[in-house]
Amino acid sequence: MKIKFNKILDGGNPEDERILFTVLEDCNLGNYMVALSKKTGDNRISNQIENIKWLEDVIVKAQDIFVIYTHRKGEGVKTIQNSDGSVSYFQFWNLSGSLNSYNGYNVVCFEATWKSIDYEALSTQDISGEGE
């Protein structure tokens, strides 16, 4: 992954709780999702993924900071230019409570590649993967 978890700030405070990530390599945040899942063992999570937040499409650079407020309501992306030349990006997960209200759940970050096909195209096109 090109981003990494740093820490949770103001944990349990629904207005200010946020997760801090550092960008390791230039990338698009729109290739990432955060979600909640229960841990089922060492380095394993349940297949029950909940409260998925697909991050907004934003091109970020190595050393930039990405912050997602867990409970605070909001849309889009806010930015702040830092004195060291990096940029801090802020998005909002819009959960119904702080993370500690989701007992037994862990925050999971997914790097995703995806492809979409229109529902009606399923019956009218060959979607075997040829021509990709």
N, C-alpha and C positions, 0 to 999 in steps of 0.2 A: 504494500500500500504506500501511497505517496503522501499520506497524512498520518499523524499519530496522536493518540490520546495523550494529553499532558496531565490534566487534573480536573476535578470538579470544584468549583468555587461557590461559596455560600450555600453548600448542601443543605437541603431541608427548608430553605427560604424560598417560597414559591414565586416571589417577585424578582429575586435576583439570582436564583440558582442557574448555573450555566456550566457547560462543559467546554474546556479549552483544548484546542488541537493546534499542533504545529504543522505547517506544510513542509515536507521533506524535499519534494521535487515539484517543479512546475506541473500543474495539472488543472483539470476542470472539476470543481466541486460537484457538478451535476452528475459525475460518475460515482457518487457515493450516496449511501443511505445510512441513517441511524435508526435503530429499533430497540425494542425491549424483548428479551427472551430469558427463560430460566436456564441456569447452568445445570447440565446433567452429569458432569464429570470433569476431570481435568481437561482443559482446552476443548470442551464439547458443550454445545448449546442445544436446547430443544428445537424441534422443527416447528414449534408454535411461536411464530414471530408476530409481535404485536406493536401497535403504535408506530408504524413505519413513517419516517420523514425522509422523502427524497430531497436531497439538497438542491438548491437553486443552481442553475448554470452560471458559474463565475470562474473565469480564468484566474488562478492564483499562482504566485511565485514561491520558490523555496524561501524559507524563513518568514513568510507571512504567517499571520495568526488567524485562526478561524474559531469563532465562539458561537455556540448554539445555546440560547436561553431555553430552558426546558418547559417552563409553565407559561411564561410571559406570552401574551398574544401579539401577533404581528405578521406582517406580510413582507415579502421581498428581502432585500439584502441592504444592510447599512454598512458604511465603511468609515474608517478613520485612518488618516495617514500618520504613521509613527515617526518619531524623530530620527530613527536609524534608517529610514527609507523603506522599511517594510510597511505593509498595510494590514490592518485588522478588519476582518469581515464578521458581521453579526447576522445571524438568522434566528428564527423562532420556531420551536418544535410544537408549541401549543398543546402540551399535555394537560390533563385535567388536574394534576397535582405535582408536587415535587417528586423526585426520584425515590425518596425513601417511603413514599406512600404506595409504591409498587413492590410490596414485600416479595423477596425471592427472585426479583428480576435483575438482570444486568443490562447495561447499555452495550449494544453490539454495533459495530460499524462495518458495512459491506462495501466493497468496491464492485461495481456492476458494469457488465456489458450487456446490451440488450438489443432486441430486434422486435419490431411491432408489425403486425399485419392486420389489415382491416377485416372485421368479422365476415363481411360478404365475400371477401376475396378467398376465404377458406374453401368455398365450394366452387370457385370459378378459376383459381390459379393453381399451378403446380408450386407448392411451397417446400419442395424437397431439399432446397438449399442450393440448387444449381443456379449459377448466374450471380452469386453474391459477390 
